[in-house]
Amino acid sequence: MKTKAFTLAEVLITLGIIGIVAAITLPVLVSNYKKKIVETRLKRFYSVANNALVTSQSENESWDFWYFNSSVDPSGTKDWYDKYLAEYWKTIKTEEISGGYIVVYFPDGSLVIIKSGVDYFYYPDAGKYSQDNFGKRKHMGKDMFAFAFYPQRKNSQNYRKGIQPYISNKTKVNEDGDIVNTGSYQFTVEELYNDPLRGCRKAENSTTAGAYCTEIIYQNGWKIPRNYPFKF
């Protein structure tokens, strides 16, 4: 029994349909893959960093007595890092940059920028980092994620905790249109998105917008929510 062969027109139509479907689905697949990498590396960094701090505390002194150098000279941060963190996690290299920061590169292709032992800016993809982008805090919440280590700050949610997603004083816009602190560190998820100064949102020419994105992902079980403002 002979089977009917496809005509050239039918083959072209079929290939066209396949191309259209691929054009629609491929960007979604790529985006989901990138999101998964971000989620996985954020969770891993949080775990590895805190395990390192706990081990360091057991071999050094309590976090209550650690000295945090606030100098703008990166050598101060490097000294702190060498004493408390360097030997407790696996890295490729470390470099000093201006402003008191050091850049620590990890084997999985990510990096973290540290200042004074308290401020941490994590890039799941080290290829997204440049000194210019970091200096302007570009793409915070998309390419870069903010963490903090404030174990000695009693008025902070981070008191006697390890490295945590960055949270600061809640802000609001007053009657004069100025952004002011409210004195509260308690946020709803909606407030984490909409905080005027550090909310997880897109904002041109802002060096603080997006700072609370890490906390939103953390509260969602290290999963990027569907209503997240940035695309990957």
N, C-alpha and C positions, 0 to 999 in steps of 0.2 A: 504494500500500500504506500503510495507516494504521499509525502507530507508537503503541504504548500509552503513554498519559500516566502520569506518576507520581501516585499518590494523595497526599493531604495527609499521611497517616500516614507514607508512605514518605519524603516530603520532610523531615518533622520528624525521623524516625529518622536520615536522612543528615546533617542539620544537627547533630543531637546527637552523632553519631560524630565529625564534623569538629571540634566544640567540645571533645570529650574529648581527641582527638589534639592539638589546639592547646594545651590546658591542660597536657598532659604535655610537649610538645616546646618550647613557647615559653620557659619558664624556663631550660631547658638552653641554648637558643640565646642568650638574653640573658646567661647566665652565661659562656658561651664567648666572647661578644663582649667582655665586660668583662675577662676574662682576657687576651684578645689585646691589648687596649689597654694593660694593665699591662705585659705582656711587651715590647711594642713600645717603650713610653716608657722603661722601665727600660734597655733596650739602647741607645736613642738618647741618654739622659742620660749613661750611662757613656762612650759614644763622644764626645759633644760636650764633656763636662767634661774628658776627658783630652786631646783635641785642643787645647782652650783652654789647658791647663796646659803642654803641650809648646810651643805657640807662644809663650806668655808666657815660658817659660824661655829660649827662643832670643833673645828681645828684651830680657829682663832678665838676671839672673844665674842660676847653677845653683840648683836646689832646695836644695842643700846649704847655701846661704847665706841662704835666705829667712827672714825674721823672722815668727814666729807669735805673735800677741798673745793671751795667755790671760786678759785682763781680762774682768770681768763687765759692763763698759760696752760696749754694742753698737757704739759709735763706733769701738772698737778693731778689731772685726771688719770694720766698714764701710771703715775705712782700708786694711786688708789686702786686702779685696775690690777696692776701687777701684784699688789698685796692681797687683794680680796677675791679676785675672780679668775685671773689668767690661767691658773693651773687646774681649775675645776670644770672647764668645758673645752671642747675640741675646736680649734680655730686654724685658719690658714695663715693669716697675717694680721698685723695691727699697724695703723698709721695715725699720725697726729695731724690735725688740721686746725685752722685758726678759730678763735672764740672759746678755747678751752675744751674742745671736743677731740675724741679719738674715734677712729673707724675700725671696727672689728669684723673681719670676714670669716664666714663659716663654710664648711665643706659642701653644704647642700646648695650653695649659690646665693645665699642670703647674706645680709650684713646688719649690724646694729651700730648706731652712732651714740656714744655715751658722753655725758658731761657731768663732772664732779661726782660720779657714782649715783646720781639721783635721777637724771633725765636720760631716757632711752628712746631713740627713734629707729624703728625696725623696718628694714626693706626686705620683703620676701624675695624680691628679685634684685640682686645687687646691680644688675645692668641698668636699672632705673635710676640709680644714684648718680648725681653729679654735685660738685660743691655749689654750683650756682642754684640748682633746683632746691638743694637742702637749705641754703642760705635764705631763700625766699619762701621756704616751707611749701613748695608747690606740691599739689596732689596728695596732701595729707588725707588719709582715709582711703586712698586708692593705691598709691605706690609706697607710701610711708605711713607707719602706724606708731602712735605715741604711747609710751609706758612711763611709769615713774616708780622710784624706790624711796619712800619716805618713812622708814621704820621708827624714827625718833620724833616725828611731828604729831603731837598729841591731838591737835584740832583737825587732823586729816583722817579720811577713811582708810588710809594706808598705814596707820600707826601699828607698829610691830608686825607688819605683814611684809612679804617679799615684793618682788616686782609685780606691779598691778597695772591694768589699763589706766591711762591718765584720766584723772578727774580733778577738777579744781572748784573754786567758788562759783556757785550759780550766779548768772548775771541777768539783768533785765534792762530795758530801755525806759528811762524815767520821763517825766512830763516835759523836760527840756530836750528830749531826744538823745540824751547821753547814755552810754552803757555804764551801768554801775553794778557793784557786787551786792548780793542779797544777804551774804553771811551764811548761806545754807550749802551743804554738800550733798543733799538728798535730791535725786532726780527721778522723774518718771522717764520712760523710754521716749515719750514725745518731747520732753524737755531736753533730752540728750541730742535729739535731732535739731531742735529749734533754738537752743541757747544762742543769744545774739553774738557772743564773742567766740565760742569754741564749739558750737553745734556741728553735728555731722551733716554738712550741707556744702554745696558748691558756692564759693564766694571768690570773686576776682580780687586780686591785690590784698588778700588777707593772709597773714602769717600764722593765724590761730584757728581759722575755720577747719573743721574736720578732726580736731583733736579728740573729740568724744566718740569717733567712729569705732575705735578699738573696744571701748566699753560696750557699745551696742552689739558688736559681734560676739564678745565674751558672754554677755547675758543671753545670747541666742545659742549657746552651746558651741561657740566657735564656728557658727554657720552664718554666712552673709544673708541677711533677710531679703525677701523678695522686693520690698519697697526701698532698698538701699539706694542712695542717690547717685552712686558712681557705677559705671559699667566697666566690665573687664574684657 
